[in-house]
């Protein structure tokens, strides 16, 4: 059962302006990743203090990573249900609690506790804040949202290591003061979240059930590009966060934690700068170019390890970091443009599941193998694997460029959708009726709102399309917004098209003889959700477990 939210005196409160709220949620993303990297320079101190092996330290990190993945899987779409603000408040409160545990830790057991809580809270924060970025952007501009998310993510990760290393080097109480600073920052963010406006207008009851990450059809091709880009980019980040400080100690012949922090910041800083410089690159092109740069950077780092060259190591970190930034930016821009509003939390959760798998799995495996193999052989092996993976990602991303259809695209006649399929799927949706037009053209409505209809081409349409005008049955469906429309048109132009008549209108035209039945069903469900009353849409989503 869902609940309608009506304004009460408790709801009439002073809130931040949308621009300030946008900056706040961007800061939450950066701060969450800043906090996740803060313990990294301290692992050396923990190792000496409690006589910890590299495997134990790797398990501490794995606890954090699996906490993030567990939250994203179990509660990824919770902010779509109950709202962004309450989820951010819970996440920030839990992050403050984890920070206090870090400050008071007197054994490795407390490190596991702190990392577990931090991981669970970070998953909540990233999913809700990333969705809120799209909600709160003044123009709903996917380029701006992707750039903001990419820069604060890379900047937060790099600054977390650098600032923590600087505290250890320059200030007393190195196992406490970095976390004191974090606690203050989280308290400021929590105070801001109390005042932020709630962008989710209609909310439903909380449902915490394990869910398979789902991506609606309008966003699937964009999600593929995003997953490829984030896989290649975050894998190098995970490897350097795990082994980079130890490797820097050997290459620079020093145990100064600030040196290791600077080398990691070289990666993250160049990532942020590259995103600002290449902010207008096409998403698929960013994934390709960024992955090639990543492979080049990893090759330089592997050469640096083999030749004991600190110069090559820094050059590899800068080049690889630039690739990290461009690939990650391309991933976020591709995705931000295509997510329907009611799926933002769920899709961003699926995105961060891929991201954290790429960030954590190489780091965990490398941490386990470093003891039997040694630091440099482990880095050479994993660096080579990640470089090769980046080249594979570049090739796959190249194949997703506009105008290229996947192998096996052509449908068999038995796979093609028909008007009977449209009618059956549409009428199975709640409160849907079929109401032919005056020309006896079938139309399907939910609560008297049109969401799908037959749309034969008119003379003006044929003249505008020219030789590209299709001669088969044409279905028109509503979409969530113009971003979803543009994503469909760009991703599958053999199925979806438009005419000048529909310019600026959130609807697409579909070649019915080119679309598979399964894709048609998902398209009609999305069209129905875009037009159904919020209460009815939420009841449907709750009942279907979406």
N, C-alpha and C positions, 0 to 999 in steps of 0.2 A: 504494500500500500504506500502511496506517496502522500506528501503533505504539501499543500499550497502555502506559500509564504506571503503573508500580508504585512503591510507596514504597521508597526505598533510604535508606541513611544520609545521602546527599547531599541528599535531599529533606526529611529531618527537620531543619528549621532553624527558628530563631526568626523569626516573622513578625509584622507589625503586626496589631492587632485590626481587624475589619471596619470599625468606625467610623473609625479613624485612616486606614485604607487608602482609605475613601470620601473623606475630606477630602483625602488626597494626590492622588487622580486628579482631583478637582475643581480642586485647585490647579494641576495640570498643564495643564488646559484654559485656566484663566485666565492662567497664565504663558506658554503658547504664543501666545495672542492679545496679551498684554502685549508680548512680544518682537516680534511682527509689526508693532506700532504704534510701537515705539521709534525706528526710523530716520526716521519722518515729520518731526518737528521739525528734524532734522539736514539735511534736503534743501537748505535755504537755505545752510547752511555748505558742503555739497558743491558746490552750484552755483557759489558764489563761488570756492571753492578750485580747482576744476578747469574752470571756465568751461563748465558743462553747460547744455544747453538743456532746456526743459520736456519735450520729446519724449524725450530721453535718460533723464530722471528717471522718466518714465512707463514706459519700457521696463524700467528697473530694478525698478519695482513689478510690472510684468507678469511678469517672470521669477519673482518670488515666487509670484504667483497661479497661474501655469501649473505651477509646481512642486507646489503643493498639489493642483491638479486632476489632475496626472499620477499622483501617489502614490495618490490616492483611487480613480482608475480602475484602476491596475495592481495595487495591493496593498490595496484597501479592506477585503477580508475576511480579510487575513492573520492578524489577531488571533483570528479564529474558528478558524483552523487550528492555529497554533502557540502560542496563549495571549496574554493581555493583557500580562503582565509582560515577556517578552522583547522584544515590540514597543515597549513604553514605554522600556525601557532603550536600545534602538537609537535611538529617536527623540530621547531626551534627550541621548544622547551626540553625535548629529549636530547638535543645537541648540547644544550647548557648542562644537563645532568651528566652526559658523557664527559664533558670537559672537566667537571668537578672530580669525577672518578679518576681521570688522568692525573689531575693535580695531586690527589691523595694516594695514588697507587704506591704500594710498598712491596709488591711481589708481581710476578708475571701473571698470576691469576687475575689480578685487577686489570692488567692490560687487555686480557681477553674480554673481560666484561665491558671495559670502556670501548673497545673496538667494535664489539657486537652492537651495543646501543648506538654508537655513532653510525654504523652501517645501516641499521634499520631506519634511523632518523634521516639519514642522507637520501635514501631511496624515496621516502615520503616527500622530502623537500624538493628534490630535483624534478619529480613528476609534476607536482603541483605548481611549482614556480615556473617551469618551462611552459606549461599550459597557460598560466596567468600572463606570461609575456605576450602571447598571441592575443589573449583577451583584452589586454590593457593598452596595446600599441595604438596610438592615436589614429593611424590610417590602416590598421591591420596589415601592414606591409611585411610580407614574408622576408624580403631582403633585409629590412631593418631588424626584424626579430632574430633572424639567423645570425646576422653580424653581432648583435648584442650578446646573444647566448654564446657564440663562439669565442668572442673576445674575453668575456668574464670567466668562461670555463678555463681557457688556457691561462689567462692571467692569474686566476685564483690558484690553480695547481702550481704554477711556477713560484708565485709569491709565498705560498705556504711553506715551501721548502726553503726559499731564500731568507725569509724573515725568521723562521725557526732557527736556521743555522746562524744568523746574525745574533739572535738572542743568546744562543749557546756560546758563541765566541766572545761577545762583548759585555754580557750582563751576568750578575750572579744568579744563583738558583735556576740553572738551565732546565731542570725537569718540572719547574713550576711556572715561571714567568711567561713562557709562550702560551700556556693554557689560560693564565690570567688575562692576557690580551685577548685571547679568543672568547673568553667568557664575557668580557665587556662588549665586544663586537656583536656577539649573539644577543645580548641583552638589548642593545640598541635596535637590532633587527626585529626582535620580539615586540618592542614598544611600537615600532613602525607598523608591524603586522596587525596590531590591535586597532590601528586607525585606518587600515587600507579598505577601500570599497570591495564589496563582494561581486565579482564579475559573473558568477553563475546565478542566474535569476531564479530558475526553478530547480529545486533540489528534491532528492528522494531519500529514503531511509538508507542507512549504512548497511552494506552487505559485504562481509569479509569471507570470500570463498576463493579457493585456488582457481585460477583462470588461465587458459591458454592465451598468450598474447594475440590479440586480434587487430587486424588492420582493414578498414573498409576499402572497397574496390577503388574508390576515387583516389586513394592515397597509396595503392600498392606499388606501382612503378616508382613513385617518389620514395617510398620506404626502402625499396631495393637499393636505389642509389645511396640513400642515407646510411643503410646498414653496411654497404661496401666501404663507403668513405670513413665511417667511424671505426670499422674493424681495422683498417690499415693504420689510421692515425693513433688511436688509443693504445694499440698494442706496443708501439715504440715508447709511448709514455709510461706504460706499465713496466716495461723492461728497465728503463732508465731510473724510475722511482725505486725499483727493487734492487738493482745491482749498480746503478750509476755512481752513487757516492763511494762505494767500495772501489770501483774501477778508477774513479778520479783520484783516490788516495794513492793508488799504484802509479798512475800515469804522471801525476804531478809531484810524486814523492813527498807527500805530506798527509798528515792525519787531520788537518784543519777542516772542520765540518763546513766552514764557509766556502771553501774551494769546491766541495761537492755540491753545495747549494747553488753556487754560481753556474756550474756546468748544467744542472737541471734547469735553472732559470734561462740559460741560453736557448734551450729547446722551447720552453713555454713562451718566453719573450718574443722570439722570432716567429712563433706561431701566431701570437696576437698581432704583431706588426704585419705579417703576411695577409691576415684576414682584412685588415684595414686597407691595404694596398690593392688587393684583388677582390674587393667586396662585390663587384658587379660581374664577376665571371659566372658563366652558366653553370648550374649545379653539377651536371654530368662532366663538364670540362674541368671543374674544380676537383672532382673525385679522381679524374684521370691524371691531371697535372700534379695534384698533391701527392698521389700515390707514387708517381715516378720520382718526385723529389724525395719522398720518404725512402724509397729504395736506394736512391743515390746517397742520402744521408747515412743510412745504415751501412752501406758499403764502405763509406769513409770511416765510420766508427769501427767496423771490423778490421779495416786496414790499420787504424790507429792502435788497436789492441795487439795486432800481430807485430807492428813495428815499434811499439812503445812510444808513440808520438802523441803528445798532449795537443799539439797544434791541429793535427788531423782530427782528433777527438772533438775539439771545439768547433772545427769547420763542419764536421758531420752533425753535431748537435744543432748548429744554426740552419744548415740545409734541410736536415730532417725535420726540424721544428717548423720551418716555412711550409714544408709539405704537410706536416701535421695540421697546421692552421688552415691551409687552403682546402684540404680534403674534408676536414671537419665542418668548415663553413659551407662547402658545397652540399654536404649531407644535411645540415640543418635548414638551408634555404630550400632545398628540394622538398623537404618534409613539411616545413611551416606553411608552404603555399597550398598544400593539398589536404590538410586535415579538416574534416567537417567539425563544426563547433562542439557537437555533443560527444565527440570521440577524442578530444584533445588530450585529456589526461591519460586515457588508455594507450593511445598511439605513442605519446612521449614516453610512457613507461616501457613499452616494447622497444623503443629506440634506446633507452638507457640500459635495458637488459642486454642488448647487443653490445653497447659501449662498455659496460662493466665486465662482460665476459671477455671482451678483447683486452681490457685493461688488466684483468686479474689472472686469467689462465696462464699466459706466458710468464708473468711475474712469479706465480706460485710454482710452476714447473721448474723455472730457472732457480728459484730459491731452494727447492728440494735437491736439485742436481749439483748445486755449486760445491757441496761438501765432497762427494765422491769424485767429481771431475776437476774441480778447481775453478777459480773465478774466470780466468781468461778463456779457457776452452768452452766453458758454459756460455759466455757472452758471444764468442765467435759462432757457436752452433745456433743459438737463438737469434742472434742478429742476422745471420744468413737466412734463417727460415722466415723471419719477419720481412726481410728485404724481398725474398722471393714471393711471399704472400702479397706484398704491396704491388708487385708487378702483375700478379694474377688479378688483383682487384682493379688495377688500371685497365686491363684488357676487358674485364667484365663490365666495368663502368662505361667503357668506350662503346660497348654493344648496346647500352641503354640510351644512346644519343637519339634525338628525335629523328623519325623516319625509318628506323631500323626495327623490324619485327623479329621476335624470338623464333628460333628454329621450331618447326612444327606448328606454326601459327594457323595455317589454313584449317578450317573446320570441315569435318565430314558433314554431309547433308543431314545425317541423323542428329548431329550436335547442334544444328542451327535452331535458334529460338523461333517460335511462331506466335501469332496473335492468341492462340489458345493458351500458350504458356504465359503470356502477359496477363490475360484475363484470370487464369487460375491463381497466379502468384499475387496479383493485386487484390483480388477479392478475398484471399486468405488473411489479409492484414485487417486488424480491428477497425470497425466503423467505416469501412470502405464501401462505396457504392459505384455502380457503373451508370453513367448518365450520358447517352449519346447526344451529340450536338445537333443543331438544326439540319446540318448536312449529313446526319446519321453517322458521324465519325465517333468512334468509341472514346470515352473519356472516363478517367477514374479519379474519384474525389474522396478525401477523408474529412468528415465534418464540413462538407460543402467547399473544401479547398482543393483545387485541382493539383494533382501531383504527377499524372502521366496521361498521355493522349496520343492518338494517331495524328500525324502531322504531314499530310501529303505536300510535296513541294509545289509552290505557286510559280507563276511565270517569272516574277521578279527574282525568286530564289534560283531558278534554273539559269537565268541570265547572269546572276551574280556568281554562281558556281562554275559556269561554263562546262568544260569537259569533265570536271570533277563531280558533276551532279549525279548522284546515284539513281538507279532506276528501280530499286526494290522498295519494300515496305519501310516506312520511316516512323519511329517512335520518338516522341518528345518526353523528357522527364525533367522535373525540377531537381536542382542540386542545392547544397547547403548555402553556397555563396559563390562569388565570381572566382575566388581562388580555386575552389574545387572544380569549377567549370574549366578553367585554364589548364589545370593539371590533367584532366581527362582528355582534353583536346590535344595536348602536347604528347601525352603518353601513348595514345592509341588512335592515331588519326584515321586508320582504316575502319574503325568502328564508330568513333564519335566525330561529329562535325557541327558546324553552326552556319548561320546565314546572317547577312546584315540586319535582317528583321529582329534577330535575337541579341544584337549588340547591347551590352550593359544589362542583360536580363539573365538571372541565374537558372538557366535551363540549357540542356544539350539535346541535340538530335542524334538518334542512334540508327545505324543501318541494321535492321532486325535480322537480316540474313548473314550478318558477320559476327554476331555476339552469341557466346555459349549460354546455355540455359542457366548454369550456376552463376555466371557473372550477371546475367539479367536479373536474377532473383536479388542479388546483393544491391544492384543499382536501384531496383524498385523499392527495396526496403529503405535505402538511404533517401530516396525521393519522398517516401511516405513520412519518414522521421523529420524531414525538413519542413513539412507542411502540417503535420499533426499537432494538435494542442499539446503543450508541454506535459500536462498531467498524463494524457493518453500515451505520449511517447515514452515517458518514464515508466509507466506501468508495463508497456511492451518490453522495454529493455530489462526491467526487473524480472519479468516472467521468462524471458529468453536467456537470462544469465549473461547478457552482453555487457 
